Amino acid sequence: MESLATQSEDRLGGSRSVLVRQKRDHIALDELLRQIDGAHGRARQELLTRLCRLVFPHAFAEESVLWPLVRRVLPDGEELTLRIEREHQEINELFTELERLDPDSSEHRQLFDRIAGLLRQDVRDEEDDLLPKLQDALPRNRWIALGVAWEMVRRTAPTRPHPVVARRPPGNVVAAAPLTVTDRLRDRLDQVARRAHGAPSSAARHASAALAAVAGRVEHLPPLTRGERPETHT
């Protein structure tokens, strides 16, 4: 069983394969983590926003499309996906805490270092273990079909941390529509707040905070927490 990291695009099924799409995002993630490490002020905040818009839709697509299949086709699928769901849960929790801190503070940098370590570990768990096992278990034509489904979910998924929402169906599926709307509106408003000056910037910040409060109430709704294993939070 060979890691995705050392396999060519052709061996992974071509550009539309879910394996290639996963690996492509992982490469982008590694580059963003390096850029954030050396950034300050507005540039650092913009890179962090880009990181969220990469990490959370990517994880949501995994949890909605790939991990249920892994549990069906791999004998150890439950164990494999539970381990990664725990990593995703911790990343969600830490990112929620990170959002409350000044991006240039020492506390922010220390917490971000923990998050970066978890993200890199998550990549290795997927590329070195889970995804090669899935690759061996499925015919090549399934990789492309999965890639299309994964990309469709990824493009319409929430872009912010939501630690209360289940990491499994049906909760995460129910959460997708309302939280995607609030998250992507917040992304737009935060972009306005960073680039505008004076009253428009203040108004955008207040509107984003109001949407964050709405999202916080939505994610606590009981249907959005169903389906998750209790061990995900340990």
Buried (B, 14 or more C-beta within 10 A) or exposed (E): EEBBEEBEEEBBBBEBBBBBBBBEBBEBBBEBBEBBEEBEEEEBBBBBBBBBBBBBBBBBBBBBBBBBBBBEEBEEBEEBBBBBBBBBBBBBBBBBBBBEBEBEEEEBBEBBEBBBEBBBEBBEBBBBBBBBBBBEBBEEEBBBEBBEBBBEBBEBBBBBBBBBBBBBBEBBBBBBEBBBBBBBBBBEBBBBBBEBEEEEBEBBBEBBEEBBEBBEEBBEBEEBBBBBBEEBEE
